[in-house]
């Protein structure tokens, strides 16, 4: 029996377009978080076999019609500070809504607080809700346009906006975006924020970079005030609109608020899933700026498939900072030993500047 093509419907407008095009069956439909309470009369004219409704608002007559006709309905889950069936990625304005009342009032902070509370309880319903959410985020991420290669930029979250290393990461992100690449980061502060900011500034000159950094210097770190840090970033983003690329942060690291410069934010509960998605999507290469334990973990998580892969499956990995990765955190000697006589020997590289790194992936 031939399979039914899937159709993702994630808004009422899209639903109406499909109906207007003459749909007679809902077979293969995947409808996510759409309020259909005003569309019962239309739903009752459509064959429901093979349809799936995730967290949609439905009148009882329509819900009964769908269930009796072979469709599946996953109901909304009450008392959650997030939508586990969301069909789109996050934007900074959504995560930081109500910021004027303090960071604790934002959806980002409230979702993190929920995750901590339910982790401590060992609540199974929490695990299910978080898994459904992360599945929806993965699906939305998959639906992003597939045109420009992704370049991952990893690095420490503790780099202040006033640090020369922050400016270097901004220039790196700007160069990558100017070269037609999508900047993808872990979504946090520090080097990750700087790379997304650089992508935003791709169409601007050095004077705009200086102006943006001057404004950001008013709140150089997310400590002691996330609200000041985020609001300063949002003001810079309004002054210099642009495509900030993609970020994939996690509520697992609740002390790291998401930066506001990424255009598309795929925020996960599961850090392991988030890491895997980020590294697997950055097929154009991964650049590692100086960082600590998290960055080291990302290096070796990406090394494993290179180590066991052949020449055709290699992903370029460029470490920036010869002294840092050779002496301060001596990761490079171990990578050299692992690389010896393997296909990955040509894909794992150590350079001293962001300019060299950008050239290697462009």
Backbone torsions as a table, in degrees:
resi	resn	phi	psi	omega
1	UNK	NA	127.3	-177.7
2	UNK	-65.8	144.3	178.8
3	UNK	-75.6	153.2	-179.7
4	UNK	-90.9	127.4	178.3
5	UNK	-60.2	142.3	179.1
6	UNK	-83.6	144.1	174.5
7	UNK	-131.1	115.2	178.0
8	UNK	-86.9	123.4	178.0
9	UNK	-118.8	115.9	-171.0
10	UNK	-123.5	10.7	177.1
11	UNK	-155.4	157.1	178.0
12	UNK	-65.4	-34.2	178.8
13	UNK	-61.9	-43.2	178.7
14	UNK	-65.7	-40.3	176.5
15	UNK	-56.6	-48.3	-178.8
16	UNK	-64.4	-35.4	177.1
17	UNK	-63.3	-42.8	-180.0
18	UNK	-65.0	-41.7	177.4
19	UNK	-64.1	-42.9	179.8
20	UNK	-63.6	-24.6	178.8
21	UNK	-81.7	-0.6	173.8
22	UNK	99.5	24.4	-179.8
23	UNK	-62.0	140.1	176.2
24	UNK	-121.5	-11.0	-177.6
25	UNK	-137.8	150.9	176.8
26	UNK	-103.8	12.8	179.8
27	UNK	-58.4	125.7	-179.4
28	UNK	86.7	-3.7	179.7
29	UNK	-72.3	138.6	171.6
30	UNK	-124.4	99.2	-173.1
31	UNK	-102.2	120.5	-173.4
32	UNK	-116.3	119.7	170.1
33	UNK	51.3	48.8	177.3
34	UNK	-113.4	133.6	177.9
35	UNK	-82.3	106.3	-176.7
36	UNK	-109.3	20.8	-177.3
37	UNK	-64.5	-21.9	178.1
38	UNK	-98.2	12.1	-175.8
39	UNK	-123.6	22.2	-177.6
40	UNK	-61.3	-43.1	-178.4
41	UNK	-59.2	-37.7	179.0
42	UNK	-71.0	-44.8	-178.6
43	UNK	-59.2	-36.0	-178.3
44	UNK	-70.2	-9.4	176.9
45	UNK	-96.2	-3.7	-174.3
46	UNK	-108.3	141.8	175.9
47	UNK	-72.2	125.3	-173.6
48	UNK	-91.3	-4.9	-175.3
49	UNK	-56.3	129.3	176.6
50	UNK	82.8	10.7	179.8
51	UNK	-95.2	159.5	179.9
52	UNK	-140.0	125.0	-179.9
53	UNK	-117.1	120.3	-175.6
54	UNK	-112.3	107.4	175.9
55	UNK	63.6	30.8	-179.9
56	UNK	-90.3	150.0	173.1
57	UNK	-87.0	119.7	-176.5
58	UNK	-132.1	141.1	170.4
59	UNK	-72.8	153.8	-171.6
60	UNK	-60.7	-36.5	-179.9
61	UNK	-62.7	-41.4	179.6
62	UNK	-69.8	-41.2	179.5
63	UNK	-62.1	-42.3	178.4
64	UNK	-63.5	-42.6	178.6
65	UNK	-59.3	-43.1	-178.9
66	UNK	-67.7	-47.3	-179.1
67	UNK	-63.1	-47.0	-177.9
68	UNK	-66.4	-25.3	-178.1
69	UNK	-92.3	4.6	176.2
70	UNK	100.8	11.3	175.2
71	UNK	-91.0	165.2	178.9
72	UNK	-116.3	137.9	178.6
73	UNK	-125.1	119.7	171.3
74	UNK	-98.2	115.0	-173.3
75	UNK	-73.1	164.5	172.7
76	UNK	-64.5	152.7	178.0
77	UNK	-107.2	117.7	-173.8
78	UNK	-72.6	160.1	171.3
79	UNK	61.8	36.3	173.4
80	UNK	-108.6	142.5	176.5
81	UNK	-85.2	14.7	179.8
82	UNK	-150.3	164.5	178.1
83	UNK	-99.0	110.7	-177.8
84	UNK	-71.3	-11.6	-178.7
85	UNK	-109.9	16.5	-173.4
86	UNK	-54.8	145.4	-177.0
87	UNK	-103.0	-1.0	-176.8
88	UNK	-133.7	161.5	176.3
89	UNK	-74.1	168.5	178.8
90	UNK	-81.6	158.3	167.9
91	UNK	-120.7	155.4	-177.7
92	UNK	-58.5	-39.1	-178.6
93	UNK	-62.8	-31.3	178.3
94	UNK	-73.1	-47.7	-178.3
95	UNK	-64.8	-31.3	-177.2
96	UNK	-105.6	21.3	175.0
97	UNK	-58.6	144.0	-179.6
98	UNK	69.9	19.7	-178.0
99	UNK	-61.3	-27.8	-179.5
100	UNK	-62.3	-19.6	177.6
101	UNK	-93.8	7.6	-179.2
102	UNK	106.6	151.4	-177.9
103	UNK	-58.1	-34.8	-177.5
104	UNK	-61.4	-20.2	-179.0
105	UNK	-87.4	-6.0	-175.1
106	UNK	-82.4	154.4	174.1
107	UNK	-56.5	-36.9	-179.2
108	UNK	-59.9	-47.4	-179.6
109	UNK	-68.2	-39.6	-178.2
110	UNK	-68.3	-36.9	177.7
111	UNK	-67.4	-40.9	177.1
112	UNK	-62.3	-43.6	179.3
113	UNK	-61.0	-40.9	176.8
114	UNK	-60.8	-44.5	-177.4
115	UNK	-64.2	-37.9	179.1
116	UNK	-69.5	-41.9	-179.5
117	UNK	-61.6	-44.2	-176.1
118	UNK	-80.9	-26.0	171.7
119	UNK	-59.9	-43.3	-177.2
120	UNK	-67.9	-30.5	178.8
121	UNK	-78.6	-21.3	-173.6
122	UNK	67.9	36.6	-173.4
123	UNK	-78.2	120.6	-179.3
124	UNK	-64.7	-35.1	-179.7
125	UNK	-64.2	-31.6	176.3
126	UNK	-64.1	-44.4	-180.0
127	UNK	-59.9	-42.8	179.8
128	UNK	-65.2	-46.5	-178.8
129	UNK	-62.2	-43.4	179.6
130	UNK	-64.9	-39.9	179.7
131	UNK	-66.0	-41.0	176.9
132	UNK	-62.4	-42.5	178.4
133	UNK	-60.5	-49.4	-176.7
134	UNK	-65.4	-32.9	174.9
135	UNK	-64.0	-42.1	179.4
136	UNK	-65.3	-38.7	178.0
137	UNK	-64.9	-42.8	178.6
138	UNK	-61.0	-39.6	179.0
139	UNK	-66.0	-43.9	178.6
140	UNK	-64.9	-36.9	178.4
141	UNK	-65.3	-38.9	179.0
142	UNK	-63.4	-26.8	-177.0
143	UNK	-85.1	-3.5	175.7
144	UNK	-61.7	147.1	176.7
145	UNK	-52.9	139.6	-170.6
146	UNK	-101.9	24.4	-172.7
147	UNK	-74.7	-61.0	-171.4
148	UNK	-89.4	136.8	177.7
149	UNK	-61.3	145.1	177.1
150	UNK	-87.8	135.2	170.5
151	UNK	-117.2	117.8	177.8
152	UNK	-77.4	137.4	174.1
153	UNK	-123.2	114.0	-179.2
154	UNK	-111.3	156.2	178.3
155	UNK	167.7	173.9	-172.9
156	UNK	-69.0	143.9	179.1
157	UNK	-82.7	-9.7	-174.1
158	UNK	-90.7	1.0	-179.6
159	UNK	-71.5	122.5	-178.9
160	UNK	-73.3	153.8	179.1
161	UNK	-63.9	-17.8	179.8
162	UNK	-94.0	-2.7	-177.5
163	UNK	-79.7	138.1	175.9
164	UNK	-54.6	-31.0	178.6
165	UNK	-65.0	-30.1	177.2
166	UNK	-66.7	-46.0	178.1
167	UNK	-60.7	-40.5	178.5
168	UNK	-60.4	-40.6	178.9
169	UNK	-68.2	-34.4	174.5
170	UNK	-61.3	-47.4	-179.3
171	UNK	-64.4	-34.6	176.1
172	UNK	-62.8	-49.9	179.4
173	UNK	-60.7	-38.7	179.2
174	UNK	-65.5	-42.9	179.9
175	UNK	-63.9	-43.8	179.9
176	UNK	-61.3	-45.6	179.9
177	UNK	-65.7	-38.4	177.6
178	UNK	-64.2	-26.5	179.4
179	UNK	-87.1	11.8	175.1
180	UNK	81.4	24.4	-178.1
181	UNK	-111.2	154.0	176.0
182	UNK	-93.2	122.3	177.7
183	UNK	-81.3	123.2	-179.9
184	UNK	-124.0	125.5	-177.1
185	UNK	-128.3	174.0	174.8
186	UNK	-76.2	-3.1	168.5
187	UNK	86.1	-1.6	-177.4
188	UNK	-89.5	-166.1	177.0
189	UNK	-75.5	-166.6	173.8
190	UNK	64.6	-133.8	-176.8
191	UNK	-60.2	-34.3	-179.1
192	UNK	-67.0	-46.6	177.3
193	UNK	-59.8	-44.1	-177.1
194	UNK	-60.0	-41.3	-179.9
195	UNK	-66.3	-42.0	176.5
196	UNK	-65.8	-38.6	175.2
197	UNK	-61.2	-43.0	178.9
198	UNK	-59.1	-40.4	176.8
199	UNK	-62.1	-40.7	177.8
200	UNK	-59.5	-34.8	-175.5
201	UNK	-91.7	15.9	-175.4
202	UNK	-58.0	-32.9	-177.4
203	UNK	-94.0	6.3	-176.7
204	UNK	-109.6	159.1	-179.5
205	UNK	-89.2	-177.2	-178.3
206	UNK	-63.2	-29.6	178.0
207	UNK	-62.5	-37.2	177.9
208	UNK	-68.8	-37.4	176.1
209	UNK	-60.0	-46.9	179.4
210	UNK	-60.9	-43.0	-178.2
211	UNK	-65.4	-42.6	180.0
212	UNK	-63.0	-45.1	-179.7
213	UNK	-66.6	-34.6	177.3
214	UNK	-63.4	-42.7	178.5
215	UNK	-66.7	-42.2	-178.1
216	UNK	-66.7	-25.0	-179.0
217	UNK	-61.5	-17.3	178.0
218	UNK	-66.0	-23.7	176.7
219	UNK	-138.4	79.4	-170.7
220	UNK	-68.1	-19.0	-177.7
221	UNK	-143.1	159.3	175.9
222	UNK	-77.1	-4.7	171.6
223	UNK	-108.4	132.9	11.1
224	UNK	-91.2	-6.8	-172.2
225	UNK	-126.7	108.5	174.4
226	UNK	-64.2	-36.9	-178.7
227	UNK	-60.5	-46.3	178.9
228	UNK	-64.5	-42.7	-179.9
229	UNK	-61.4	-48.0	-177.5
230	UNK	-70.7	-42.2	-178.7
231	UNK	-65.6	-35.5	176.1
232	UNK	-64.9	-41.8	177.4
233	UNK	-64.4	-41.8	179.6
234	UNK	-63.2	-36.6	177.8
235	UNK	-65.3	-41.0	177.6
236	UNK	-65.4	-39.4	179.3
237	UNK	-63.8	-36.7	176.4
238	UNK	-66.5	-36.7	-179.8
239	UNK	-71.7	-30.6	-175.8
240	UNK	-131.2	72.6	-179.4
241	UNK	-66.4	146.7	179.3
242	UNK	178.2	178.5	-179.9
243	UNK	-87.8	108.7	-177.8
244	UNK	-86.9	5.5	179.4
245	UNK	79.5	-150.7	-172.1
246	UNK	-120.5	145.1	170.1
247	UNK	-133.5	148.8	-178.5
248	UNK	-130.6	79.2	179.2
249	UNK	-86.6	-176.4	-178.6
250	UNK	-148.0	146.3	173.6
251	UNK	-77.3	-7.6	175.7
252	UNK	-59.0	-40.0	175.4
253	UNK	-96.0	76.1	-175.3
254	UNK	-66.3	-21.0	179.3
255	UNK	-78.0	-10.0	178.9
256	UNK	-105.4	99.2	178.1
257	UNK	-70.4	151.4	-179.9
258	UNK	-71.5	141.1	177.6
259	UNK	-76.1	157.6	-170.9
260	UNK	-93.5	-1.0	-170.1
261	UNK	-91.8	-18.6	176.6
262	UNK	-68.3	138.1	178.4
263	UNK	-75.3	-40.2	179.3
264	UNK	-117.1	123.9	-176.8
265	UNK	-117.7	114.2	178.3
266	UNK	-102.8	86.5	-175.5
267	UNK	-92.8	128.3	-176.2
268	UNK	-110.7	158.4	165.0
269	UNK	-81.2	-44.5	-175.7
270	UNK	-81.2	117.8	177.5
271	UNK	-69.1	-38.3	-179.3
272	UNK	-61.6	-43.9	179.0
273	UNK	-66.4	-42.5	-179.8
274	UNK	-60.8	-43.8	179.2
275	UNK	-62.5	-44.5	-178.4
276	UNK	-63.2	-43.3	-179.5
277	UNK	-64.2	-46.2	-178.1
278	UNK	-60.9	-47.2	-176.7
279	UNK	-72.3	-34.3	-178.9
280	UNK	-74.6	-27.5	-179.7
281	UNK	-82.7	-21.6	-176.7
282	UNK	-83.7	63.9	-175.6
283	UNK	-75.2	-16.3	178.9
284	UNK	-77.4	-15.2	179.9
285	UNK	137.5	162.3	-179.9
286	UNK	-131.2	129.2	179.1
287	UNK	-109.2	128.3	-178.0
288	UNK	-110.2	110.5	172.6
289	UNK	-85.9	163.6	-179.7
290	UNK	-53.0	135.3	179.8
291	UNK	-156.4	-167.9	-178.1
292	UNK	-118.7	-136.6	-171.2
293	UNK	-59.3	-42.7	-178.7
294	UNK	-61.9	-41.5	179.9
295	UNK	-67.8	-40.0	177.8
296	UNK	-62.3	-41.9	177.1
297	UNK	-59.1	-43.7	-179.2
298	UNK	-65.0	-34.7	177.6
299	UNK	-60.9	-50.7	-174.1
300	UNK	-77.9	-23.9	173.5
301	UNK	-66.5	-36.7	178.4
302	UNK	-79.7	-27.5	-179.4
303	UNK	-65.2	-36.4	-173.3
304	UNK	-55.7	-52.8	178.1
305	UNK	-65.1	-31.2	175.3
306	UNK	-66.0	-41.6	-177.8
307	UNK	-61.7	-43.3	-177.5
308	UNK	-91.3	-7.6	-177.8
309	UNK	-86.2	173.4	176.8
310	UNK	-101.4	-174.5	-175.4
311	UNK	-61.3	-30.8	-175.9
312	UNK	-77.2	-17.7	-175.0
313	UNK	-105.3	4.0	-175.4
314	UNK	-69.6	140.1	173.1
315	UNK	-113.6	124.3	-179.8
316	UNK	-58.4	133.6	176.6
317	UNK	-125.3	115.5	-175.9
318	UNK	-116.9	117.8	176.0
319	UNK	-94.1	129.8	-177.5
320	UNK	-106.6	120.5	179.4
321	UNK	117.3	86.3	-174.9
322	UNK	-60.1	-49.2	-178.2
323	UNK	-66.6	-39.8	-177.1
324	UNK	-62.7	-50.3	-174.8
325	UNK	-83.3	-9.9	177.1
326	UNK	-98.7	-31.0	-173.6
327	UNK	-120.1	-56.5	-175.8
328	UNK	-60.3	-54.2	170.9
329	UNK	-124.8	94.9	-169.6
330	UNK	-74.6	63.0	177.1
331	UNK	-75.0	-36.3	-172.9
332	UNK	-60.4	-44.4	178.5
333	UNK	-57.4	-38.2	178.0
334	UNK	-67.7	-40.9	177.5
335	UNK	-62.8	-39.6	177.1
336	UNK	-61.0	-42.2	179.7
337	UNK	-65.5	-42.7	178.1
338	UNK	-64.5	-34.5	-174.5
339	UNK	-75.4	-21.8	-171.8
340	UNK	-54.8	125.8	175.0
341	UNK	63.7	25.0	177.1
342	UNK	-125.6	163.5	-178.8
343	UNK	-60.5	-27.4	-175.9
344	UNK	-75.1	-5.1	-177.8
345	UNK	-60.9	-27.8	-179.4
346	UNK	-94.2	-5.5	-176.3
347	UNK	-107.3	-10.7	178.5
348	UNK	-109.0	115.8	-168.3
349	UNK	-130.4	151.8	178.2
350	UNK	-123.3	125.0	179.0
351	UNK	-131.3	173.3	-176.2
352	UNK	-108.1	-15.0	-176.0
353	UNK	-133.7	157.4	177.5
354	UNK	-68.4	-28.5	178.5
355	UNK	-63.3	-43.5	177.1
356	UNK	-63.0	-41.1	-179.2
357	UNK	-63.6	-45.9	-179.5
358	UNK	-61.7	-37.7	179.4
359	UNK	-64.6	-34.1	-176.7
360	UNK	-72.4	-23.1	-179.6
361	UNK	-108.5	1.8	-176.8
362	UNK	-96.8	NA	NA
